[in-house]
Amino acid sequence: MKVRIHTLFQYLLDTTTAEPEAILGFSLSQSPTLGDYLPDLDPNLPLDWNQKSFQGLPALRAAVLAQAGLTHLSPDNVLITAGAAEANYLALMQLVQPGDHIVIETPGWPQAAVLGQAIGAHITRIQRHEGDGWQLPLQALSDAVTPGTRLIFLTNPNNPTGQLMSAEDLSQIITIADRVGAWLVVDEVYAGLEWVAPRPPSIAGLYPRGITTGSVSKALGLQGLRTGWMIAQDPAMIMDAMILRENSSEIMNIMGEVIAEIALRPDRLGQALARARADAIANLDKLDHFIASQPRLSWVRPQAGLIGLARLDLDMASDTFARRLLASPYRTFLLPGTAYDQPAHIRLGVGGGTSVNLDLGLSRLAALLKEIS
């Protein structure tokens, strides 16, 4: 199996050493510091594995279910992983074999396409259209799913457009998947940051072959912990994923598990989400006004999450534009839409707090647009 680099990761590799002075499109909330957790950490904590369960700390698994509203499930339905990315990886690698058919969305998180191609699966992409508000076209999804479809992979909120599938949408998608016995994996890394409606239910609680993946990376800004999860009703799926993880990352990071459990305690979680939501809404309104003031930019405002795609009305590919913005004198980073097969768009976002220098970045983006126009 040969895994080929995706355009998104290639751009990040190419620009790692650029040292921008501002970032537009930061994809996670402002990160806490270790000091925020020191009062709750046991200085005598052994730095071995958790010594309690290969599935992850029981208290953490219970907290994962609580934050997802899945307390009717058991902690045995949860596997702690190295971020949502590993959870997605474990699900796809255990469920999809060469020649299987999988259905994915575009624009969407590209991991399923990368892994599906490496496995040798047949991939059908369902196109979200800007003119339809980037909503998932359910009829197109239904038409794409065949008796040979093994797996459907989606994100909710959608990464990168920030659009939200409702409980009614999910019910229809379950009907489509169940018609052929397909697995349904829904990546929920931005769950908890909804702007126009309540958080939709997690797929693992709705469908026997539903798999919810998530992490503390985005809404809580704890990306460096590399702590995420897989939730599934099927105990065989959890066991298969744990066996594969044993042959890759093997066991979890005990510090990541412990800090994530602290972060997901109800009092801390509520406060952290309130701060993240307040910061994000303020920046989202600022970004909205900025885009409205720029004749070369337009967008469908995100319904959830911290990022969205803005249309760039220029005779220039977004990759070229992004590299020019990153170079002197602008020194501002953003991710081009080519990372999501959308060359006429750029990814903008509202995360990161004060450290990303959003106002400075917007002023430099305006200056480059003025120069080019």
FENLINQUI-V396482 format. One record per backbone hydrogen bond with DSSP energy under -1.0 kcal/mol. NH is the residue of the N-H (numbers start at 0). CO is the residue of the C=O. If there is no record, write none. Layout:
NH | CO
NH | CO
This chain:
9 | 5
10 | 6
11 | 7
12 | 8
13 | 9
14 | 10
17 | 14
20 | 330
21 | 330
22 | 355
23 | 332
28 | 217
35 | 32
36 | 33
39 | 36
40 | 37
44 | 41
60 | 56
61 | 57
62 | 58
63 | 59
64 | 60
65 | 61
66 | 62
67 | 63
68 | 65
69 | 64
72 | 69
76 | 73
77 | 74
78 | 229
79 | 54
80 | 227
82 | 80
86 | 82
87 | 83
88 | 84
89 | 85
90 | 86
91 | 87
92 | 88
93 | 89
94 | 90
95 | 91
98 | 119
99 | 96
100 | 147
101 | 121
102 | 150
103 | 123
105 | 125
113 | 109
114 | 110
115 | 111
116 | 112
117 | 113
118 | 114
119 | 115
120 | 115
121 | 99
123 | 101
125 | 103
127 | 105
131 | 128
132 | 129
133 | 128
134 | 131
137 | 135
140 | 136
141 | 137
142 | 138
143 | 139
144 | 140
148 | 145
149 | 100
150 | 100
151 | 182
152 | 102
153 | 184
155 | 186
157 | 162
161 | 157
169 | 165
170 | 166
171 | 167
172 | 168
173 | 169
174 | 170
175 | 171
176 | 172
177 | 173
178 | 174
179 | 176
181 | 176
182 | 149
183 | 208
184 | 151
185 | 210
186 | 153
187 | 212
190 | 187
192 | 189
194 | 302
195 | 302
204 | 201
205 | 202
206 | 202
209 | 206
210 | 183
211 | 230
212 | 185
213 | 228
215 | 226
221 | 215
224 | 221
225 | 222
227 | 80
228 | 213
229 | 78
230 | 211
231 | 76
237 | 233
238 | 234
239 | 235
240 | 236
241 | 237
242 | 238
243 | 239
244 | 240
245 | 241
246 | 243
247 | 244
249 | 244
250 | 248
256 | 252
257 | 253
258 | 254
259 | 255
260 | 256
261 | 257
262 | 258
263 | 259
264 | 261
268 | 264
269 | 265
270 | 266
271 | 267
272 | 268
273 | 269
274 | 270
275 | 271
276 | 272
277 | 273
278 | 274
279 | 275
280 | 276
281 | 277
282 | 278
283 | 279
284 | 280
285 | 281
286 | 282
287 | 283
288 | 284
289 | 285
290 | 286
291 | 287
292 | 288
293 | 290
296 | 293
297 | 310
302 | 161
303 | 161
304 | 192
307 | 347
309 | 345
310 | 297
311 | 343
312 | 295
313 | 311
315 | 313
317 | 342
320 | 316
321 | 317
322 | 318
323 | 319
324 | 320
325 | 321
326 | 322
329 | 326
330 | 326
331 | 324
332 | 21
336 | 344
338 | 335
339 | 336
340 | 337
341 | 336
344 | 341
345 | 309
346 | 334
347 | 307
349 | 305
350 | 25
351 | 27
355 | 352
356 | 353
360 | 356
361 | 357
362 | 358
363 | 359
364 | 360
365 | 361
366 | 362
367 | 363
368 | 364
369 | 365
370 | 366
371 | 367
372 | 368
